Amino acid sequence: MQRFAALYAQLDRTASTVAKREAIAAYLHAAPAEDAAWAVYVLGGGKLHRLATSSELRQAVATVTGYAAWLIDESYAHVGDLAETIALMLPPGDGSLAAVSLREWMEQRLPALGRLDSAARVAQLQAWWCGLEPAQVFLLNKLITGAMRVGVSHRLVVQAIAQWCSQPTDLVAQRMSGDWLPVAEALQALAQDAAADEHLADRPYPFFLASPLEAEVSALGAPAEWLVEWKWDGIRAQLMRRDDHAGLWSRGEERLDGRFPELERAAAALLRDFFKARR
């Protein structure tokens, strides 16, 4: 948790895409695989459920600090982020929980918090805050509220993983498509060399998304050699036929089975496997 909190603070302090990517790659080199897998899941846009209400968070910080409700509300209005407001208002913790792993927080402690009643949840928040340093309190509150926005996209996480394991970005992106699980084995699998038939797995190919140009325009080569594609309105989807089965995937890596049955029937009638991405 301590190492991931330091990474999160580093990501929050910079707007540089390159700096963010290098920071994530450095974290992956240093962190235990079971923690790094959860970091990849969280930063890459994995779904987090809100585990405490704003009222419970306010009640907990009021009890710990003795501050009036109006002062907490005014501070929140000034800072604009409840997780950060609480981290700034709380007295420094004793650090007794700093060594608890990110995996333990994500797999044991946080799920248990969601099963408590409101009063017990408020008491548990207070106990945790007293055992953490401010940067860890900030991260914990972000995990509890499910609001992890820190200027990191799924694509950037994929690039950082590719940099960490020296594998092609498109291979890493394909391996993370679908229901990727945040376990050490899944993270380590991202770093393996590609098998000859890996593209036949039942998952979509990575969608090509726009990304900022980090070099001079001249790095793209002569304009006469460029290929340009119109960006049309509508749903971006990927149609596949593999092993006599046809299916559609959304850009969000969700199956669209039954949404466009005429396309699936047409694909199933073809004589060979294929994939086609289209907006």
C-alpha positions in Angstrom: 0.0 0.0 0.0 2.8 2.4 0.9 4.5 1.9 -2.5 1.3 2.2 -4.5 0.4 5.4 -2.5 3.7 6.9 -3.5 3.1 6.0 -7.2 -0.4 7.5 -7.0 0.9 10.7 -5.5 3.6 10.8 -8.3 1.0 10.4 -11.0 -1.3 13.0 -9.4 1.6 15.6 -9.5 2.4 15.4 -13.2 0.6 16.0 -16.4 3.3 14.4 -18.5 2.3 11.3 -20.3 5.9 10.1 -20.5 6.5 10.7 -16.8 3.4 8.8 -15.9 4.3 5.8 -18.1 7.8 5.7 -16.7 6.6 5.9 -13.1 4.2 3.0 -13.6 6.8 0.9 -15.3 9.3 1.6 -12.5 6.6 0.6 -9.9 6.0 -2.7 -11.8 9.7 -3.5 -11.6 9.8 -2.9 -7.8 6.4 -4.1 -6.5 5.4 -7.7 -5.6 3.5 -9.2 -8.5 0.3 -9.7 -6.3 0.3 -6.0 -5.5 1.3 -4.9 -9.0 -1.6 -6.8 -10.5 -4.1 -4.9 -8.4 -2.4 -1.6 -9.3 -2.7 -2.4 -13.0 -6.4 -3.2 -12.5 -7.1 0.0 -10.5 -5.2 2.4 -12.8 -6.4 0.7 -15.9 -10.0 1.5 -15.2 -11.1 -1.6 -13.3 -14.5 -1.3 -11.7 -14.5 -0.2 -8.1 -17.6 -0.1 -5.9 -18.3 2.7 -3.5 -17.9 1.3 0.0 -18.9 4.2 2.2 -21.2 7.1 1.7 -20.2 10.8 1.8 -22.2 11.2 5.1 -20.2 8.3 6.7 -16.9 9.7 5.6 -17.9 13.2 7.0 -19.1 11.6 10.2 -15.8 9.7 10.6 -13.6 12.7 10.0 -15.7 14.9 12.4 -15.3 12.3 15.2 -11.5 12.0 14.7 -10.8 15.7 14.4 -13.6 17.3 16.4 -14.3 19.8 13.6 -17.7 21.1 13.1 -19.7 20.0 10.1 -19.7 23.4 8.5 -15.9 23.6 8.6 -15.7 20.2 6.9 -18.2 21.3 4.3 -16.4 24.6 3.7 -13.0 22.8 3.4 -14.5 20.3 0.9 -16.0 23.1 -1.2 -12.5 24.7 -1.3 -10.6 21.6 -2.1 -13.2 20.0 -4.4 -12.3 16.4 -3.6 -13.6 14.7 -0.4 -10.8 12.1 -0.3 -8.2 14.8 -0.4 -10.1 17.0 2.0 -10.1 14.2 4.6 -6.4 13.5 4.1 -5.6 17.1 4.6 -7.8 17.6 7.7 -6.8 14.4 9.6 -3.8 14.4 12.1 -0.9 12.2 10.9 -1.4 8.6 11.6 1.1 6.4 13.4 1.9 4.3 10.3 1.0 1.0 11.9 -0.9 -0.1 8.8 1.6 1.2 6.2 3.1 -2.3 5.6 -0.3 -3.9 4.8 -0.1 -5.0 1.2 -2.3 -3.6 -1.6 -3.5 -7.1 -2.2 -4.7 -7.5 1.4 -6.6 -4.1 1.2 -8.3 -5.1 -2.1 -9.1 -8.7 -1.4 -9.8 -8.7 2.4 -10.1 -5.4 4.2 -12.1 -3.3 1.7 -14.6 -6.0 0.8 -15.1 -6.6 4.6 -15.8 -2.8 5.0 -18.7 -3.0 2.5 -20.3 -5.7 4.6 -20.5 -3.7 7.8 -23.4 -1.7 9.0 -23.1 2.1 8.9 -21.9 2.6 12.5 -19.3 -0.1 12.3 -18.1 1.2 9.0 -17.6 4.7 10.5 -15.6 3.2 13.3 -13.5 1.1 10.9 -12.6 4.2 8.8 -11.4 6.0 11.9 -9.2 3.1 12.9 -7.7 2.8 9.5 -7.0 6.5 9.2 -5.2 6.5 12.5 -2.8 3.8 11.2 -1.9 5.4 7.9 0.2 8.4 6.7 -1.6 11.2 4.7 -0.6 9.9 1.3 -2.0 6.5 2.1 -5.2 8.0 3.7 -5.7 9.8 0.4 -5.3 6.7 -1.7 -7.5 4.6 0.7 -10.3 7.2 0.5 -10.0 7.1 -3.3 -10.4 3.3 -3.3 -13.3 3.5 -0.9 -15.2 6.0 -3.0 -14.3 4.4 -6.3 -13.1 7.7 -7.8 -9.6 6.9 -8.9 -9.2 9.6 -11.6 -5.6 10.5 -11.8 -5.0 11.2 -15.5 -4.1 7.7 -16.5 -5.9 5.9 -19.3 -6.1 2.2 -19.9 -3.9 2.7 -23.0 -1.3 4.4 -20.9 -1.2 1.5 -18.5 -0.8 -0.9 -21.4 2.1 1.1 -22.7 3.7 1.1 -19.2 3.3 -2.7 -19.0 4.8 -3.1 -22.4 7.8 -0.9 -21.4 8.2 -3.0 -18.2 8.2 -6.4 -19.8 9.6 -5.5 -23.2 6.7 -6.9 -25.1 4.8 -5.3 -28.0 2.1 -2.9 -26.9 -0.6 -4.6 -29.1 0.2 -8.0 -27.6 -0.2 -6.7 -24.1 -3.4 -4.9 -25.0 -4.9 -8.1 -26.5 -3.9 -10.1 -23.5 -5.7 -7.6 -21.2 -8.9 -7.6 -23.3 -12.0 -9.1 -21.8 -12.2 -10.2 -18.2 -8.6 -9.7 -17.0 -8.2 -10.8 -13.4 -5.9 -8.9 -11.0 -3.8 -11.8 -9.9 0.0 -12.3 -10.0 -0.3 -15.1 -12.5 -2.3 -12.9 -14.9 0.3 -10.1 -14.6 3.2 -12.5 -15.2 1.4 -13.9 -18.3 1.5 -10.4 -19.9 5.2 -10.6 -20.0 5.5 -14.0 -21.8 6.5 -14.3 -25.4 3.6 -14.8 -27.8 2.5 -18.3 -28.6 2.1 -19.1 -32.3 -1.7 -19.5 -32.1 -2.4 -16.8 -29.4 -4.4 -14.7 -31.8 -7.0 -17.5 -31.9 -8.1 -17.0 -28.3 -11.7 -16.0 -27.7 -11.1 -12.3 -27.1 -11.0 -9.1 -29.2 -8.0 -7.5 -30.7 -7.1 -4.1 -29.1 -9.1 -1.2 -30.5 -7.0 1.4 -32.2 -7.6 4.7 -30.3 -6.3 8.2 -30.9 -3.3 9.2 -28.8 -1.3 12.5 -28.6 1.8 12.9 -30.7 4.8 13.1 -28.4 7.3 14.0 -31.0 7.5 16.6 -33.8 5.1 16.2 -36.7 8.1 15.4 -39.0 8.5 12.1 -37.1 5.4 10.9 -38.9 7.3 11.0 -42.2 6.3 12.5 -45.5 2.6 13.6 -45.6 2.3 11.7 -48.9 2.8 8.5 -47.0 0.1 9.1 -44.4 -3.1 7.2 -44.1 -6.1 9.0 -42.7 -9.4 7.5 -41.6 -12.6 9.5 -41.1 -14.0 9.5 -37.5 -17.7 8.7 -38.0 -20.4 8.9 -35.4 -21.8 5.7 -34.0 -20.7 2.6 -32.0 -17.2 1.3 -32.4 -17.4 -2.5 -32.5 -15.3 -5.5 -33.5 -16.9 -8.4 -35.4 -15.2 -11.8 -35.2 -15.7 -15.3 -36.4 -13.7 -18.0 -34.7 -14.2 -21.8 -34.8 -17.7 -21.6 -36.3 -18.8 -18.9 -33.8 -19.4 -15.3 -34.6 -19.6 -12.5 -32.1 -19.4 -8.7 -31.5 -17.3 -6.9 -29.0 -17.8 -3.3 -27.9 -14.9 -0.9 -27.5 -15.4 -1.3 -23.7 -14.5 -5.0 -24.2 -18.1 -6.2 -23.5 -19.9 -8.8 -25.6 -22.8 -7.5 -27.8 -24.3 -10.9 -28.4 -27.8 -10.5 -29.8 -27.6 -6.8 -30.3 -27.0 -7.0 -34.1 -28.2 -10.6 -35.0 -28.2 -10.0 -38.7 -24.4 -9.3 -38.6 -23.7 -12.3 -36.5 -25.7 -14.6 -38.9 -23.9 -13.2 -41.9 -20.5 -13.7 -40.2 -21.4 -17.2 -39.2 -22.2 -18.1 -42.9 -18.7 -17.2 -44.1 -16.1 -19.9 -44.8 -13.2 -18.8 -42.8 -12.3 -17.0 -39.5 -11.8 -13.3 -39.6 -12.1 -10.1 -37.6 -13.2 -6.6 -38.6 -13.2 -3.5 -36.6 -15.5 -0.7 -37.7 -17.2 2.4 -36.3 
